[in-house]
Amino acid sequence: MFQCIYALFLIHQQSNEVGGSYHMEKEGLKRCLDHLESNNLAVEYIVTDRHPQIQKFLRECNIEQFYDVWHFEKGIYPYV
């Protein structure tokens, strides 16, 4: 059975906690996924932008990633 849950979490973090602003997106995702798992919710699919650290992290977690259409279009628009 397919179930879709939209979750919004407010996570307070500072860039100096994770080694700079570039790493904040990945750390925020990790914290959100940890929160979901601690509440017995498994994530099988997720929609994100094309951030390289996020791509690698999701591959390692065996979570299937789909790209946000706006971010995808933004990346290919200069070449069309």
C-alpha positions as CSV (number, residue, x, y, z in Angstrom):
1,M,0.0,0.0,0.0
2,F,1.3,3.4,-0.9
3,Q,1.0,6.1,1.7
4,C,2.1,9.7,1.2
5,I,3.0,11.8,4.1
6,Y,3.9,15.5,3.8
7,A,6.1,16.6,6.7
8,L,7.3,20.0,7.7
9,F,9.8,20.2,10.4
10,L,11.4,23.3,11.8
11,I,15.0,22.5,12.7
12,H,17.2,25.1,14.3
13,Q,20.8,24.7,13.3
14,Q,23.7,27.1,12.8
15,S,26.3,26.8,10.1
16,N,29.1,26.5,12.6
17,E,27.5,23.3,14.0
18,V,28.1,21.4,10.8
19,G,31.2,23.0,9.3
20,G,29.6,25.7,7.1
21,S,26.4,26.6,5.3
22,Y,27.1,24.1,2.4
23,H,26.7,21.2,4.8
24,M,23.5,22.5,6.5
25,E,21.1,21.0,3.9
26,K,22.4,17.5,4.4
27,E,22.4,17.8,8.2
28,G,18.9,19.1,8.2
29,L,17.8,16.2,6.1
30,K,19.5,13.8,8.4
31,R,17.8,15.3,11.5
32,C,14.4,15.1,9.8
33,L,14.9,11.5,8.7
34,D,16.1,10.6,12.2
35,H,13.0,12.2,13.7
36,L,10.7,10.3,11.3
37,E,12.5,7.0,12.1
38,S,12.2,7.6,15.8
39,N,8.4,7.8,15.3
40,N,8.4,4.5,13.3
41,L,8.0,6.1,9.9
42,A,10.1,4.7,7.1
43,V,11.0,6.9,4.1
44,E,11.2,5.1,0.8
45,Y,11.0,8.1,-1.6
46,I,11.9,11.7,-1.4
47,V,11.8,14.8,-3.7
48,T,14.7,17.1,-3.4
49,D,16.9,19.4,-5.4
50,R,20.1,18.0,-7.0
51,H,22.5,18.7,-4.1
52,P,25.5,16.3,-4.5
53,Q,25.8,15.5,-0.8
54,I,22.0,14.8,-0.6
55,Q,22.2,12.5,-3.6
56,K,25.1,10.4,-2.1
57,F,23.5,10.3,1.4
58,L,20.2,9.1,0.0
59,R,21.9,6.4,-2.1
60,E,23.7,5.2,1.0
61,C,20.4,5.1,2.9
62,N,18.6,3.2,0.1
63,I,16.1,6.0,-0.3
64,E,14.9,6.6,-3.8
65,Q,15.3,10.2,-4.8
66,F,13.2,12.2,-7.3
67,Y,14.1,15.7,-8.4
68,D,12.0,18.8,-7.9
69,V,10.9,19.8,-11.4
70,W,11.7,23.5,-10.9
71,H,15.2,22.7,-9.8
72,F,15.7,20.3,-12.7
73,E,14.4,22.8,-15.2
74,K,16.6,25.5,-13.8
75,G,19.6,23.3,-14.3
76,I,18.9,22.4,-17.9
77,Y,17.4,25.7,-19.1
78,P,20.7,27.3,-20.1
79,Y,21.4,24.4,-22.5
80,V,18.0,24.4,-24.3
